[in-house]
Amino acid sequence: MLVLRVQLLLFCFHCKSADDDLGVKVLLPQQYCEFSFKPTLIGRTDFYCSFQWIASFKWFDVYVDGRDYCHECW
């Protein structure tokens, strides 16, 4: 589960995988957003997110199958 809590004036993020696009979310101060998912049994699950605030834009791999193996997800 990914939980984001915002302290900035405006914070935008966009998370997706090859199968799911969660869309662009905009959070205001003191708001939060969370999402969860289950890795696929067959194939590969990778989730990555872009984060944008003030004058910054960053991409992060938030879950990479193989790197972040989750043996308790099921």
C-alpha positions as CSV (number, residue, x, y, z in Angstrom):
1,M,0.0,0.0,0.0
2,L,1.3,3.5,-0.9
3,V,0.2,6.3,1.3
4,L,1.0,10.0,0.5
5,R,0.4,12.8,3.0
6,V,0.8,16.3,1.7
7,Q,2.3,19.3,3.4
8,L,3.0,21.4,0.3
9,L,0.7,23.9,-1.3
10,L,-0.1,21.7,-4.3
11,F,1.1,18.2,-5.0
12,C,0.3,16.2,-8.2
13,F,1.0,12.5,-8.8
14,H,0.2,9.9,-11.4
15,C,0.7,6.2,-10.7
16,K,0.3,3.3,-13.2
17,S,1.4,-0.1,-14.2
18,A,1.2,-1.9,-17.6
19,D,-2.3,-3.0,-16.7
20,D,-3.7,-0.2,-14.5
21,D,-3.6,3.6,-14.8
22,L,-4.8,5.3,-11.7
23,G,-4.9,8.7,-13.3
24,V,-3.6,12.1,-12.2
25,K,-4.4,13.0,-8.6
26,V,-4.0,16.5,-7.1
27,L,-3.7,16.8,-3.3
28,L,-4.0,20.0,-1.2
29,P,-2.3,20.4,2.2
30,Q,-3.4,17.9,4.9
31,Q,-5.0,15.6,2.3
32,Y,-3.8,12.1,1.6
33,C,-4.4,9.4,-0.9
34,E,-3.6,5.7,-0.9
35,F,-3.9,2.8,-3.2
36,S,-3.1,-0.9,-3.0
37,F,-2.8,-3.7,-5.5
38,K,-1.9,-7.4,-5.8
39,P,1.0,-8.5,-7.9
40,T,0.0,-10.8,-10.8
41,L,0.6,-14.5,-10.3
42,I,1.8,-14.9,-13.9
43,G,3.9,-12.2,-15.5
44,R,5.4,-9.1,-14.0
45,T,3.9,-6.3,-11.9
46,D,5.7,-2.9,-11.9
47,F,4.1,0.3,-10.5
48,Y,5.7,3.6,-11.1
49,C,4.6,7.1,-10.2
50,S,5.4,10.6,-11.2
51,F,5.4,13.3,-8.6
52,Q,5.2,17.1,-9.3
53,W,5.3,20.0,-6.8
54,I,6.4,23.6,-7.1
55,A,9.2,23.5,-9.7
56,S,10.0,19.7,-9.4
57,F,9.0,16.7,-11.4
58,K,10.3,13.2,-10.5
59,W,9.5,9.5,-11.5
60,F,10.0,6.7,-9.1
61,D,9.5,2.9,-9.4
62,V,7.3,2.3,-6.3
63,Y,7.0,-1.5,-6.9
64,V,9.1,-3.7,-9.1
65,D,8.4,-7.4,-9.3
66,G,11.6,-9.2,-8.4
67,R,13.1,-6.3,-6.4
68,D,10.1,-5.9,-4.1
69,Y,8.8,-9.4,-3.9
70,C,5.7,-9.6,-1.7
71,H,5.3,-13.0,-0.2
72,E,2.4,-11.8,2.1
73,C,0.3,-10.1,-0.6
74,W,-2.0,-13.1,-1.1
